[in-house]
Amino acid sequence: MKKDAIHDAIIESRLKVNRRQFLSRLSVGIGSAALGSLLIPDLFSRSVAAGEEFTPGIPHFAPKAKRVIYLFQSGAPSQLESFDYKPMLREMMGKDLPESVRGGQRLTGMTANQASFPLVGSYYDFQQYGKARAWVSDLFPFTAKVVDDICIVRSLHTDAINHDPAITFFQTGAQQGNRPSMGAWLSYGLGSENQNLPAFCVLVSKGKGNGQGVYSKLWTNGFLDSVHQGVQFMPGPDPVLYLGHPAGTDGKSRRALLDKLGELNQLQYDEFGDPEITAKIQQYEMAYRMQTSVPDVTDLSGEPDHVIKLYGPDCLVPGTYAANALLARRLVEKGVRFVQLYHQGWDQHGNLPNEMAGQAKDVDQASAALVTDLKQRGLLEDTLVIWGGEFGRTNYCQGHLEFNNYGRDHHPRAFSMWMAGGGVKPGIVYGETDEFGYNIVKDPVHIHDFHATVLNLLGLDHERLTFKHLGRRYRLTDVAGKVIDGLMA
């Protein structure tokens, strides 16, 4: 049978078999029901049961990337001290930002009442690297070494000006809460490549800089089935809470308990037809298997010395950014679809030169190491790595100005991130801001465009990846977004 015919046959069989029929035909216990749901990802999803056009688990077209590692820098690192070099800001140090440049932009309450907006250039020097002669700050020497493997995007812009809605926007495609997160959408759309680990894993670390809270709503499943919610891995002896056997039980008794519980859940499902019941069954079964898989994947002791040296000594300290970056590589190596890292501490409203140096030291070596490590293992070509925060920083100083001590306010109009692997064009700089670093003058990329592009790299059409909720078809890109072809290899 030809490849296209097989693809069509799978879709047809999924649409013809509903959840109630599948469950009713099983008579060998809940373990087999759960196994069936895993062999055919999202067989029990509401979308498939309703016969909608989208079929979870199958991409719309050939993907360039199979998985994502998103290195989210929570708090918003300054683009002017990282990847968007603006020498004129040093020359105009202390002079007021021209009104013609600001153009009546909405400001936060922290600087809106300032008598002036004194320009301030980067305390740190920049050098050019790679074939594209990309400017990179001296704060990021390791990232500079892999600049030919990454794509620096200098023209991101967002609608949000405050942290919580801005972070939520990046993670879910909406500034309001209760929408599915990016990882949940990919779990729903593509499923997992490893049935012993969640499709969507979350790792959190914290630097010494001024931080913003990171809450579980950022990795929520929203209105998707709860099986798509992100699972947070913690540092310490219990990476995932409540996985161990309760006191007085062993694996055999736990298995028997789950089977009995599954029978009760099946009775509930037969009566009410609630898809969350099947999601609960899958979650119990996943937790049972994770008792073995999680200790294995989180044990970094077997990593060779050259890998430890690559990521730096902090990778052996649980809960650090470096340890999480190494764990992220191990997770995608095992088939996890989406690994979300958060590193807190990037909110430099003051003391920026000192605090940002500490933050950069936390993440620079490990971020570059991750790119190198994936490349050496042949994983970078189909693993998309993303590094960036929720918005940028103003080119003017917040509060008192000194050359070696200043702060920057929130700036949604223009900021930078970098991407690597997974079908992204390497060794380029995309987009451009004006000489003040305030406004985008070439190739703008909105958050919806970013999401559309990521989904496209994973073989998903952002306009077709939908879920019907409360009478409306929702998607990650809401009602906007376009794929940025200039970022594609």
C-alpha positions in Angstrom: 0.0 0.0 0.0 1.3 3.4 -0.9 2.3 5.9 1.9 -0.6 8.3 1.1 -3.1 5.4 1.1 -1.9 4.2 4.5 -2.2 7.8 5.9 -5.8 8.0 4.6 -6.7 4.6 6.0 -5.4 5.5 9.5 -7.5 8.8 9.5 -10.6 6.9 8.3 -10.3 4.3 10.9 -9.8 6.9 13.7 -13.0 8.7 12.6 -15.1 5.6 12.4 -14.2 4.1 15.9 -15.7 6.1 18.7 -14.6 5.9 22.4 -17.7 4.1 23.7 -17.4 1.3 21.0 -13.7 0.9 21.8 -14.1 0.7 25.5 -17.1 -1.7 25.3 -15.2 -4.1 23.1 -12.4 -4.5 25.7 -12.9 -7.2 28.4 -9.4 -7.6 29.7 -9.1 -4.8 32.2 -8.4 -1.1 32.2 -4.7 -1.6 31.5 -5.6 -2.7 28.0 -7.9 0.2 27.5 -5.2 2.6 28.5 -2.8 0.8 26.2 -5.2 1.2 23.3 -5.4 4.9 23.9 -1.7 5.1 23.8 -1.2 3.1 20.7 -3.6 5.4 18.9 -2.9 8.9 20.4 -6.0 10.9 21.2 -8.4 8.2 20.1 -10.6 9.3 22.9 -10.3 13.1 22.3 -13.5 15.1 21.9 -12.3 16.3 18.5 -12.0 12.8 17.0 -15.2 11.7 18.6 -17.1 14.6 17.1 -15.7 13.8 13.6 -14.0 17.1 13.1 -11.6 17.7 10.3 -8.5 17.7 12.4 -7.1 14.3 13.4 -4.8 14.5 16.4 -1.5 12.7 16.2 -0.9 13.2 12.5 0.8 16.3 11.1 -0.8 18.2 8.2 2.3 18.0 6.1 5.9 16.8 6.4 7.5 18.3 9.5 11.0 19.7 9.7 11.0 19.5 13.5 9.8 16.7 15.7 10.2 18.3 19.1 10.8 21.6 20.8 12.9 22.9 23.7 11.8 26.4 24.7 14.3 28.2 26.9 12.0 31.0 28.2 13.8 33.8 30.0 11.2 35.1 32.3 11.3 38.8 33.2 12.5 40.0 29.7 16.2 40.2 29.1 17.3 43.5 27.5 17.9 43.1 23.7 20.2 46.2 24.0 22.7 44.3 26.2 22.4 41.0 24.3 21.7 40.8 20.5 20.7 44.3 19.2 23.8 46.5 19.1 23.0 50.3 19.1 26.3 52.3 19.4 24.4 55.6 18.9 22.8 55.2 22.3 26.2 55.5 23.9 27.0 58.6 21.9 23.7 60.2 23.0 24.0 59.0 26.6 21.8 61.2 28.9 20.0 63.0 26.0 16.2 62.8 25.9 14.5 60.3 23.7 13.0 62.3 20.8 9.2 62.4 20.9 9.1 61.7 17.2 10.7 58.3 18.0 8.5 57.4 20.9 5.4 58.4 19.0 3.0 58.5 21.9 3.6 54.9 22.9 1.8 53.7 26.0 4.3 53.5 28.9 4.1 51.6 32.2 3.2 53.3 35.4 6.8 53.0 36.4 8.1 55.5 33.9 5.1 57.3 32.5 5.5 60.2 35.0 9.3 60.6 34.5 10.2 64.2 33.7 12.6 63.0 31.0 13.5 59.8 29.1 17.4 59.8 29.1 18.9 57.5 26.5 21.4 54.9 27.8 23.7 52.6 25.7 24.9 49.2 26.8 27.5 49.1 29.5 28.8 46.0 27.8 30.7 45.9 24.5 29.6 44.0 21.4 31.7 42.0 18.9 30.8 40.5 15.5 30.7 36.7 15.0 30.0 34.1 12.4 29.4 34.2 8.7 26.7 36.8 9.1 29.0 39.0 11.3 26.2 39.1 13.9 26.6 41.5 16.8 26.6 39.7 20.2 27.2 41.2 23.6 30.3 40.3 25.6 27.8 38.9 28.2 27.2 35.9 25.9 30.6 34.6 24.8 29.4 31.0 24.6 26.4 31.9 22.5 28.7 33.9 20.2 30.6 30.7 19.5 27.5 28.9 18.1 26.2 31.9 16.2 26.5 30.0 12.9 24.0 27.4 14.2 21.4 29.9 15.4 19.0 32.4 13.9 18.9 35.7 15.8 15.5 37.5 15.4 15.7 41.2 16.2 12.2 42.2 15.3 9.7 40.6 17.7 6.8 42.7 18.9 3.9 42.0 21.3 0.6 43.6 22.4 1.3 43.3 26.1 3.3 45.7 28.2 3.2 44.0 31.6 4.8 40.8 32.6 1.9 38.5 33.4 -0.2 39.1 30.3 3.0 39.2 28.2 4.3 35.8 29.4 0.8 34.3 29.2 0.6 35.7 25.6 3.8 34.0 24.6 2.8 30.7 26.3 -0.8 30.5 25.2 -1.5 32.9 22.3 -3.8 35.0 24.5 -3.2 37.6 27.3 -6.0 36.1 29.3 -5.6 32.9 31.3 -7.3 29.5 30.8 -6.2 29.0 27.2 -4.1 25.9 26.3 -0.4 26.5 26.4 1.9 25.9 23.5 3.1 22.6 24.8 -0.5 21.4 25.3 -1.4 22.3 21.7 1.5 20.3 20.5 0.6 17.4 22.7 -2.9 17.5 21.4 -1.8 17.9 17.8 1.1 15.4 17.7 1.0 13.2 20.8 4.1 11.7 22.3 6.9 9.6 20.9 7.4 7.8 24.2 4.4 6.4 26.0 6.4 6.2 29.3 6.9 9.9 29.6 4.6 12.9 29.2 4.5 14.7 25.9 4.9 18.0 27.6 7.5 18.5 30.4 8.3 21.7 32.4 11.5 22.7 34.2 11.9 25.9 36.3 15.0 27.6 37.6 15.7 30.9 39.2 18.6 33.3 39.0 19.6 36.0 41.5 18.1 38.9 39.5 14.7 40.5 40.1 12.2 37.8 39.2 8.7 37.3 38.0 6.5 34.6 39.2 6.1 31.4 37.1 2.7 29.8 37.7 1.2 26.5 36.6 -1.4 28.3 34.4 1.5 28.8 31.9 1.6 25.1 31.2 -2.2 24.4 31.5 -4.2 22.3 29.1 -7.0 25.0 29.2 -10.1 23.6 27.5 -8.2 20.6 26.0 -8.3 17.3 27.8 -6.3 17.3 30.9 -3.9 14.6 29.6 -2.3 17.4 27.6 -1.3 19.5 30.7 2.4 20.0 31.2 4.1 17.9 34.0 6.6 19.8 36.1 9.9 18.1 37.0 11.3 19.3 40.4 14.9 19.1 41.7 15.5 16.6 44.5 14.8 13.0 45.2 11.1 13.2 43.9 11.3 14.8 40.5 7.6 14.3 39.9 5.4 14.5 43.0 3.4 11.5 44.3 4.9 9.0 41.8 6.1 6.6 44.5 4.1 3.8 46.0 2.0 4.8 49.1 3.2 3.3 52.4 2.4 -0.4 52.6 2.0 -1.0 48.9 4.2 -2.5 46.2 4.0 -2.6 42.4 1.7 -5.6 42.3 -0.8 -4.2 44.7 -0.6 -0.8 43.0 -1.4 -2.5 39.7 -4.4 -4.2 41.1 -5.6 -1.0 42.7 -5.4 0.8 39.4 -7.3 -1.9 37.5 -10.1 -1.8 40.1 -10.1 2.0 39.9 -10.2 1.8 36.2 -13.3 -0.5 36.2 -15.1 2.1 38.3 -14.0 4.9 35.9 -15.3 2.8 33.0 -18.7 2.5 34.7 -18.7 6.3 35.1 -17.8 6.8 31.5 -20.5 4.4 30.3 -23.0 6.4 32.2 -21.9 9.9 31.5 -19.6 9.8 28.4 -17.3 12.4 29.9 -14.0 12.5 28.0 -12.2 13.7 31.1 -12.8 10.2 32.6 -10.7 8.6 29.8 -8.1 11.4 30.3 -8.0 10.4 34.0 -7.5 6.8 33.0 -4.5 7.7 30.8 -3.0 9.9 33.6 -3.1 7.1 36.1 -1.5 4.7 33.7 1.1 7.2 32.7 2.0 7.8 36.4 2.4 4.1 36.9 4.9 3.8 34.1 6.7 7.0 35.1 7.7 5.3 38.3 10.4 3.6 36.2 11.0 6.1 33.4 11.4 9.3 35.5 14.2 8.1 37.8 16.1 6.8 34.7 15.8 10.0 32.7 16.6 12.4 35.6 19.7 10.6 36.7 22.5 12.7 35.3 25.3 10.7 37.0 26.0 8.6 33.9 26.8 11.6 31.7 30.4 11.5 30.5 33.0 14.1 31.6 33.1 15.8 28.2 29.3 16.5 28.5 29.6 17.9 32.0 32.5 20.1 30.8 30.4 21.3 27.9 27.4 22.4 30.1 29.5 23.6 33.0 29.8 22.4 36.6 26.4 23.8 37.5 24.7 21.0 35.5 25.4 18.7 38.4 23.5 20.9 40.8 19.8 20.0 40.7 17.4 22.8 39.8 19.9 25.0 38.1 19.4 26.2 34.6 22.4 24.2 33.4 21.0 21.0 35.0 17.6 21.7 33.4 19.2 22.3 30.0 21.0 18.9 30.2 17.8 17.2 31.4 15.9 18.8 28.5 18.3 17.1 26.1 17.8 13.8 27.8 14.0 14.2 27.7 13.8 15.0 24.0 16.3 12.1 23.4 13.6 9.9 25.0 10.9 11.2 22.7 9.3 14.0 24.8 7.5 16.3 22.3 7.8 19.7 24.1 10.2 20.7 27.0 9.5 24.1 28.5 12.3 25.7 30.6 11.7 28.8 32.6 14.6 30.8 34.1 13.5 33.6 36.3 15.3 36.8 37.3 15.5 39.0 34.1 13.4 42.0 35.3 16.1 44.7 35.5 14.3 48.0 36.3 17.5 49.0 38.1 21.1 47.7 38.6 20.9 46.2 35.1 24.7 46.0 34.4 25.3 43.9 37.5 22.1 41.8 37.6 22.1 41.0 33.9 25.7 39.8 34.1 24.7 37.3 36.7 21.7 36.2 34.7 23.8 35.8 31.5 26.3 33.7 33.4 23.5 31.4 34.5 22.3 30.6 31.0 24.9 31.4 28.4 27.2 28.3 28.6 24.4 25.9 29.0 22.2 27.3 26.2 25.1 27.1 23.8 26.0 23.7 25.1 22.5 22.4 24.4 22.8 23.5 20.8 26.2 21.9 20.4 25.2 18.7 22.2 22.1 18.2 20.1 24.1 18.9 17.0 26.7 16.3 17.9 24.0 13.7 18.6 22.3 14.4 15.2 19.2 15.7 17.0 19.5 19.4 16.2 18.2 19.0 12.7 14.7 17.9 13.9 14.7 19.6 17.4 13.7 23.3 17.5 15.4 25.3 20.3 14.0 28.7 21.2 15.6 31.3 23.6 13.9 34.5 24.6 11.7 36.5 27.0 8.2 38.1 26.9 9.2 41.6 25.6 12.1 43.9 25.3 13.6 46.8 27.3 13.4 50.5 26.7 16.4 52.4 25.3 15.9 55.1 28.0 16.8 54.8 31.6 14.2 54.1 34.4 15.1 56.2 37.4 18.6 57.6 38.2 21.1 57.3 35.4 24.8 56.3 35.7 26.9 54.6 33.1 27.5 51.6 35.3 24.1 51.6 37.1 20.8 52.0 35.3 17.6 50.2 34.6 15.3 49.8 31.7 11.5 49.6 31.6 9.3 47.3 29.6 9.3 47.7 25.8 6.8 45.6 23.7 7.6 47.3 20.4 10.8 45.6 19.5 12.9 42.8 21.1 15.1 39.9 20.2 15.2 36.1 20.5 17.1 33.3 18.9 16.1 30.0 17.4 18.1 27.0 16.3 17.6 23.6 14.6 14.3 22.1 13.5 14.2 23.6 10.1 15.2 27.2 11.1 17.7 28.9 8.8 21.0 28.9 10.7 23.6 31.7 10.8 21.4 34.6 9.9 20.0 37.7 11.6 16.4 38.4 10.8 14.7 41.7 11.2 16.0 45.2 12.1 15.2 48.1 14.4 16.0 51.8 14.0 19.2 53.3 15.2 17.6 54.0 18.6 16.6 50.4 19.0 13.0 51.6 19.6 11.0 50.8 16.5 11.1 47.9 14.0 12.1 49.0 10.5 12.4 45.7 8.7 10.6 42.3 8.9 8.4 42.5 12.0 7.4 39.3 13.7 4.3 39.4 15.9 3.7 36.7 18.6 1.0 35.2 16.5 3.5 35.0 13.6 6.0 33.3 15.9 3.5 30.7 16.9 2.3 30.1 13.3 6.0 29.6 12.3 6.7 27.1 15.1 3.6 25.1 14.3 4.6 25.1 10.6 8.0 23.7 11.4 6.3 20.9 13.3 4.1 20.1 10.3 1.0 21.8 11.6 -1.1 24.4 9.8 -2.0 27.0 12.5 -5.4 27.6 10.9 -6.3 24.0 10.9 -5.1 23.0 14.4 -8.3 23.9 16.2 -10.5 22.8 19.1 -14.2 23.6 19.4 -15.1 25.0 22.8 -18.3 26.9 23.8 -19.4 27.0 20.2 -16.2 28.5 18.8 -13.1 26.9 17.1 -10.1 28.1 19.0 -6.5 27.9 17.9 -3.1 28.9 19.3 -2.8 31.9 16.9 -6.4 33.1 17.7 -7.6 34.8 14.5 -4.2 36.1 13.2 -0.7 35.0 12.5 1.3 34.3 9.4 4.2 31.9 8.8 7.5 33.7 8.5 9.2 32.1 5.5 12.4 34.1 5.9 13.1 32.0 9.1 12.9 28.7 7.2 15.9 26.8 6.0 
